[in-house]
Amino acid sequence: MALGVSLLLPATPAAAHNSLTGSDPADGARVAAAPARIELRFLSRVDPATTRITVLGPDNVPAAGAAPRFAGSRVAVPFKPGKAGLYIVGYQLSSSDGHPVRGEVRFTLTTGTPADPASPSPSSAAPSPSVGTAVPPTGAATTAGPAVPAARSDDDGTPVWPWLVVAGLVVAGLGAALLRRRATRS
């Protein structure tokens, strides 16, 4: 009876495994006006203690205006735009089951800010507030190419669903064989 009920219920992913569900700007977007902030949305609550976010612009220049702000399953990072080009938002967090999740969101800013004539010298440059919580994004920040969907940017990129389908088919086959065997005995 339990086997029959389990076959009727759809397979669901582990509830403790977090993943990116969306972002603003969206992955692969081309934006003309720089947003005031970048927002990442996740499947479940994000723990500020185990989450690291970076925002890098062209030439690997940090573009986070301040430390990230956390609100449940959302993370907002104030955006400090630089010149036009590819921006990469890298994230790394731990799911409630301890599984590390990391990936990146890429967007292109089509209009940049004018060059700052009073650039600080390297010795007096203050690090961005999010540098201490930074994780380098996967991939090179200066390479312009097709955006990598966030759904494929988990820890090793291997999806779980094919294994769940195979396991379900094996269980269904064993259940059918058992029922056929009982029917021939009756």
C-alpha positions in Angstrom: 0.0 0.0 0.0 2.8 2.4 0.9 4.6 1.6 -2.3 1.5 2.4 -4.3 1.0 5.7 -2.6 4.6 6.7 -3.1 4.3 5.9 -6.8 1.3 8.3 -7.1 3.0 11.2 -5.5 5.3 13.3 -7.7 9.0 13.4 -6.9 10.0 16.8 -5.4 13.4 18.2 -4.9 14.9 18.3 -1.5 13.3 21.2 0.4 16.6 22.1 2.1 18.4 22.8 -1.1 18.4 26.5 -2.0 18.7 27.9 -5.5 18.5 31.2 -7.3 15.0 31.8 -8.7 15.5 35.2 -10.3 17.3 38.5 -10.3 16.9 42.2 -11.1 18.5 42.9 -13.6 17.8 39.5 -15.1 20.6 37.2 -16.1 21.7 38.1 -19.6 19.9 41.5 -19.6 21.1 44.5 -21.5 20.3 47.7 -19.5 20.7 51.3 -20.6 20.0 52.9 -17.2 22.1 51.7 -14.3 19.9 50.3 -11.5 20.2 51.7 -8.0 20.5 48.2 -6.6 20.9 44.6 -7.8 18.5 42.1 -6.3 18.9 38.3 -6.1 15.9 36.1 -5.2 16.4 32.6 -3.9 14.1 29.6 -3.2 14.4 29.8 0.5 15.7 32.1 3.3 19.3 33.3 2.9 21.6 33.3 5.9 23.7 36.5 6.0 26.4 34.7 8.0 27.1 32.1 5.2 26.3 34.2 2.1 28.9 36.1 0.1 28.1 38.4 -2.8 30.4 40.2 -5.3 29.6 42.6 -8.0 32.4 43.1 -10.6 32.3 45.4 -13.6 34.5 45.7 -16.6 38.2 45.1 -15.9 37.2 43.4 -12.6 36.4 46.7 -10.9 34.2 46.2 -7.8 30.8 47.7 -8.3 29.0 47.1 -5.0 28.1 50.4 -3.5 27.7 49.0 0.1 27.2 45.8 2.0 24.4 43.5 0.9 21.0 43.8 2.6 19.1 40.6 3.4 15.3 40.2 3.7 14.2 36.6 3.9 14.9 34.9 0.5 16.1 38.2 -1.1 19.5 39.9 -1.2 19.8 43.5 -2.4 23.2 45.0 -3.2 23.5 48.8 -3.8 25.0 49.2 -7.3 27.9 51.6 -8.0 28.0 51.6 -11.8 31.2 52.2 -13.7 31.9 52.2 -17.4 29.7 50.4 -19.9 30.2 46.7 -20.2 29.7 43.3 -18.6 28.8 43.1 -14.9 29.0 39.9 -13.0 27.2 39.3 -9.7 28.8 36.3 -8.0 27.0 34.5 -5.1 27.9 31.7 -2.7 25.6 30.5 0.1 24.9 27.5 2.1 21.5 25.7 2.0 19.9 24.7 5.2 21.2 21.2 4.6 24.8 22.6 4.4 25.1 22.1 0.7 27.1 25.0 -0.9 25.3 26.8 -3.8 27.2 29.2 -6.0 26.8 30.9 -9.3 26.6 34.1 -11.1 24.3 36.5 -12.8 25.6 38.5 -15.8 24.2 41.7 -17.3 25.5 44.3 -19.6 25.3 48.0 -18.9 25.1 49.7 -22.2 25.8 53.3 -20.9 28.5 53.9 -18.3 29.5 56.7 -16.0 32.1 59.3 -17.1 35.6 58.7 -15.9 36.3 60.1 -12.4 39.0 62.7 -12.8 39.9 62.5 -9.1 40.7 58.8 -8.9 42.2 57.8 -5.6 45.8 56.6 -5.5 46.3 52.8 -5.0 47.6 53.4 -1.4 44.6 55.5 -0.4 41.9 53.4 -2.0 39.4 52.1 0.5 37.9 48.7 -0.2 34.3 48.3 -1.0 32.1 47.3 2.0 31.2 44.0 0.3 34.9 43.1 -0.3 35.1 41.3 3.0 32.1 39.2 2.1 33.2 38.7 -1.5 33.6 35.5 -3.5 35.1 35.5 -6.9 32.5 34.6 -9.5 33.1 31.6 -11.7 34.4 32.5 -15.1 36.4 35.6 -16.2 34.8 38.9 -15.6 36.1 40.5 -18.8 35.0 37.9 -21.2 31.8 38.9 -23.0 29.9 35.9 -24.1 26.5 34.3 -23.8 25.0 34.5 -20.4 25.1 31.3 -18.3 21.7 30.5 -16.9 21.6 30.6 -13.1 19.8 27.3 -13.0 23.0 25.6 -14.3 25.4 27.3 -12.0 25.0 25.1 -8.9 28.0 23.5 -7.2 29.0 20.9 -9.9 26.3 21.5 -12.5 24.9 18.0 -12.4 21.1 17.9 -12.3 19.4 15.6 -9.8 16.2 15.0 -11.7 17.5 12.3 -14.1 18.5 10.2 -11.0 15.1 10.7 -9.5 13.4 9.6 -12.7 15.5 6.5 -12.9 14.9 5.6 -9.3 11.1 6.1 -9.8 11.1 3.8 -12.9 13.0 1.1 -11.0 10.5 1.3 -8.1 7.6 1.3 -10.5 9.0 -1.8 -12.3 9.6 -3.7 -9.1 6.1 -2.8 -8.0 4.6 -4.0 -11.3 6.5 -7.2 -11.1 5.4 -7.9 -7.6 1.7 -7.2 -8.5 2.0 -9.5 -11.6 3.5 -12.2 -9.5 0.7 -12.0 -6.9 -1.9 -12.0 -9.6 -0.6 -15.3 -11.1 -0.6 -17.0 -7.7 -4.3 -16.2 -7.2 
